[in-house]
């Protein structure tokens, strides 16, 4: 690939500036992301006494356990998770997402073994640090801006690194060790960045749906194009036909168990006398196996079944990249994400080391660009497209252009005064 050297200098300047500003946040993201991967391993021993019980004869009816949960839970449970082992406490769930809390009942004694509130766990704090810097909505927007700029950093970094004078196979894998510390750190940053760039873009794609601005716009596009969950997925429009007494929880659990759904199976309770029971399964390792099935709460008759194929393409793609982002596709996914997180942290630190070794005292060391260089239409269009896709990036570009313009006006005034 023949490179435009003036364009290369311009891209290098903005790669440098964006990287310097983003660097602390990228290190935080990579470290907290790596730590959060250990969520299950960290929480399992701490929650063992709540989630596991001693088998003692015959379990009491689930209907009775539901009544106990309704009495003891701070907020009335809206669902329960089907147990897969006899030594599991029955999990009754209240709320959703970050507001979710679970109450656990010993199925043999009916005693409450404990409660777990998502917001009160250590890993929830790590997740909030990772996603919003513990600063709420404002922090989320900072992370979204950094993620947007990371995409630009990857694209510009590949162009700047791309060899202009032929390929050296060794240079694709091994940093130059004998050329000095600065060259070694720069090479390590460039080589590792090149090899993880594709996967890093995929990981960023998995994180962006959680953001405020891009995430909200993405949901709006899903709604407009009808490519999200079908309207029947939640079952709000579906109705049971009141006839006699509702099914007991034991009967409904037997019906749900007979479906033999893979993954974590949840039974959602009716919200009112005409609502339905719903059964869903969470199985990120095989998204195609996920279903949402609705039942009449009186007769137990199946009213509607939604397969994963009924879900719109944008939602399916979104859920896939989000599952990949969290390492939910199995051990290979977990290890790959852990490797990327550590590599990103070391790569960022090596960039900082290279900069500090290059930087002259009293100067930021910003790369110079040719005074006569003009940005081509192709680059302008690319920036505009990125600005539309990622609004916070677009706003930051406008702010930078205003800053550059003001700085240029001041410089010209200073020159004019000196010439007078």
N, C-alpha and C positions, 0 to 999 in steps of 0.2 A: 504494500500500500504506500503510494507516494504521499508524503505529508506536506501540508502547507506550514512552513516554519513560523510565519507570522501568526497564523491561527493557533499553532501549537503553543507559542509564547502567551497568547491571550488566554487560552484555556488553562494553561499552567498557572497563570496569575490567579484566576478565579477558583481553580482547584485548591490552590495554596490558601487563599483567604477563607473560603468556605470550610476547608479542612481545619484550619486553625481555630475558627469559631466553634465548629461542631465537635472538636476533639474531646473535650471533657464529657460531653453528653454521650458520645459514642462509647467511651470507656465505661460510663455508668450503665448504659444499655446492655453492653456485652457482658459485663460482670453480673448484673442482676438477672439477666436472661439465663446465664449459666447456673446461677444459684437456684433459680426457680425450677429448673429441670429436676432438682432433687426433692421437689415438693412431696411426692408420694413416700419416698424413703425417709424423709425427715418427720412427716406427720404420723406415719404408721405406728411406731413405738409409743408416741405420745398419746395416741387416741385408742390404743389397743384395749385398755380397760373399759372404755365406753362401747366399743364396737363388737367386742367378743364376750361371750358368756359361757358358763359351764352348763352342759346338757344335763337336765334334771327331769327325766320322765317325759310326759306328754305336754306339748305346748298348749297354752290357753288360746281360745278362739281369737282370730285377728280382729273380729268385730269388737271384742272386749278390749284388746290392745288399742284400737282406734279411739275408743271412749276414754281410755286412760290418757292417751296422747292429747285429746281435745281438752281434757281437764288440766293437764300440766304444762302444755306448751304456752308460751307467751302470746303467740299468734296461732290461730287455728290452722292445723296442717291442711295443705291443698293436694298432697300426694304422698305416696309411700314407695320405697324402693323394694322390689322383691328380693328376699334373701336367697342366696344360692347355697349356703351351708347351714347345717343345723346349729352350729355354735355362734351364729351371727345374731346380734341384737336387731330387732325390727326398727328400720329407719323411717320416721315420719318427717316429711319436709314441709317447711313453711317458707313462703316468699320465693323469689327467683333471683338469679344472677348474684350480684354482690350483696343483696339483701337476704340471701338464703340462709336459713338456719335449720338444723336437724335435731330432732329429739329421738333418743334411742330407748326402746323398751325391751326388757328381758322377757322373751317369749314364754319362759317357763314359770317365772314368779310374778310377772306383771310390774316389776319395779322399774323405775326410770334409772337407767345406767348413766345417763349424762346427756348433755346437749353440746352441739358444736355450731358456733356462729361464724360464718365465713369471715366477717369483718374483724373478728377478734383473734384470728390466727396470725402467726409470725409470717407465714408465706403470703398472706393477703397483703401485708405491709410491703413485702418485697415486690409483689406484683404491682402495687400502687406506685412504688418508687420507679419501677421499670416503665410503667405506662403513663405516669403523670407527675413524677418527681415529688410525690406527696404534696402537690400544690393544687389539687382539684382540676377544674376545667381549664384554668390558665396553664397549668403544667402539662395537660394533655395537648394543648395547642403548641407548646414549645416542642414536645416530642414529635408531634406531627410535622412541624417545620423542619426539625432535624432529619426526620425520616425522608422528607421530600428532598432535602439537600443531599442526603446520602445517595439518592438515585443519581443526582447530577454529579456527585463526586465519583461514583463508579464509572459513569459514561466518560467524563472528562479524563479520569485517571487512566482508563484503557487507551484513549487516544494519545495522551501524553507519553505513556509507556511504550506504545507500539513502535517497534524498531523501524527506523527510516532507512537504514543501510544494510538490510539483509538480516537473516535470522542466525542467531548463535544458540544452538540447541542447549548447551550448558547453561546459558543465561536465562533460559526458561525455568530452570529448577534451582540453581545454586547461586546465592549472592556472592559477589566478589569479596573475598576475605582479606587479600593482600593489598587492596587499594585504599585502605584507611577505614576508620570507624564510620565516618560520614557516608561513604559509598556503600559500606556493608549494610547500614541501617536503611539507607534509601533503597537499595536493591531488595532487601528483605520485605520492606513495605510494598514495593511495586510487584514483586513476584507473587507474594502471598495474596495480595489484593487481586491480581489477575485471576488466580486459580479459584478463588472463592466468590468472584464477582457474580456469576450466574446464580449460585445458590443464595447469595446475599440478597439479590433482587427478589428471589422467591420468598425469602423470609420477610423482607420488607412488605411484600404484597400481602402476606399473612397477618401483618400487624396493622396495616393501614385501615382495615374495616372497623377497628376499635376506636379510631380517632373521631374527633368532633366534626370537623368541617368535611373532610373527604368522606368519612364514614356516613355522615348524614346525606351527603350528595349521592353516594353510592346506593343507599337505601331508597332514595327518591327515584333514581333511575330504575331500580328494581320494580318499584311500584308502578311507574309509568309504562314500563315495558312488560309488566306482568311476568317477571322472571324471578320472583321470590318464592316464598311458600304459597301454596294454593290457599284460597280463602277458607277452605274446609279443614285445613291442618289443625287449627285450634278447636274446631268443632262448636264454635259459638252459635252458628246458625242451626245446628242440629238439635233435635228435641226428643226426649223420651216420652213415651205414652203412659201417663200415670195409670196404674192398674194394680191395686192391692198394695202389698208391702214391697219396698225396694229390695234388691238382692243384698245379702249380707256381704261383708268384705271378704269373708272366707270363700264364698261362692265365686265372687268376681276374681279373686286371686287364682283360684283353680282354673278359671277360664283363661286368664292371662298366661298362666304357666303352661297350659296346653298348646299355646301358640309356638312355644320353643324358640323365642326370639333370641338372637345372640347379643352379647354385650350387657350393659346395665339396663334392666327393664324397670320402668316406672309406671305406676298406676295412678292416674290423675282422678281425683274425686269430683263428683258432681257439685256445682256451685249453688244449685237450687233444685226444687222438686222436678223440673222439666229438663234439666241438663243431663248430660251423658257421662258415663265412665269412659275414660280414654286410656289406652295403653301405648307407650312409646318405648323405644330402645335406643340407647346411646352406644354406638359402636364405631368410633372413629377409624379403627384399623380397616374397616370395610363399610364405607359410607353407603354403598348400594344396598346393604342389608337393613338399613334403618326404615322403620315404618311408624305410622300413627294410626291406630285403630280405635273406632268409637263404638260404644255399646249402649243399648237401652238399659237404664239402671233398674228397671222393673223386670223385664223379661230376660235380660242378658243377651238379647239378639244383636248380632253385629249389624250396625247401621251403615258404616262407611269405613273403607280402608284406603289410606294414602301411602303409596310406595315412594321410595326416593326418586323414582322416575317422574313422579308428579310434581316434584320441586323444580322451579325454574332454573335455567342454566347459570344465571349469574349467582344465585344463592348456592347452587351446588359447587361452583368454582370457588366462591367465597369460603364456604365451609371446608373445602379441601385445603386451601392455602392456610386457613386458620388452624386446622388440625396439624398440618405440617409444621407451622410456626411453633406449636406447643410440643412437638415430638411425639405425637399420639399414634403414629403408624407402626410402632414396634421398636425393638432395640436398635435397629439400623438407623431409624429416624432420630432417636434419642442421642446416639453416639455422634451422628453427623452434626446435629445442632450444637452439641457440646463442643465438638471440634471447631465449628465455625465461630462460636462465641469466644473461645480461647484465642483462636487465630486472629479474630478481629481486635481483641484487646491488645495482644502483642503487636499486631500490625500498626495499631494506632500509637502505641508507645514508641515503636521504632520510628514512626514518622516524626514524633516530637523530638526524639533523640537526634535524628538527622537535621531537623530544623535548628535545634540549639547549637549543634556543631557547625552549622553553616552561617548562622546569624552573626552579624557584626555588632559590636557594642554601639548602642545609641541608634540602632536601626531595626525596623521590623523585618527587614530582609525580604520585602515583597518583590516578586519577580517583575522586571521591567518589560514593557511591550513597545513595539515599534510605534513611533509617533504618527505615522501615516496609515496605520492599520485601520481598516473599516470592517465591521462585522458583516458577513455575507447574509443574503436573504435566507439561505437554508438554515443557518444558525438562529436567525431571528424567529423564523417560523417554528423551529424546534423549541425555543424558549417559550414562545407564546402557547404552544400546545401543552407544554409541561405546566405553564402558569394556569391554564384552564383546568387541567386535570387535578392539579394540586394548588388550590387557591392561595394557601398561605405562602407557598413558594412564589407565586405570582406577585403577591403583595410585597414580599421581601425584595424581589427584583426591582419593583417600582421604587421602593425606598432606597435601594442602592443606587439606582440611576439618578434620583434626586440628589443624593449625597455626592455622587461623582460630578454632577452638573454644578452644584454649589461650590465644590472644591475647585473646579475648572474656572468658574467665574472669578473666584477670589484670587487664583493664581494669575489670571490675565490682568486683573486690576493691579496686582502687585507689580507685574512687569511694566504696566503702563505708567505707574507712579515712578518707578525707577528710571524709566526712559525719559520722563518729563524733565 
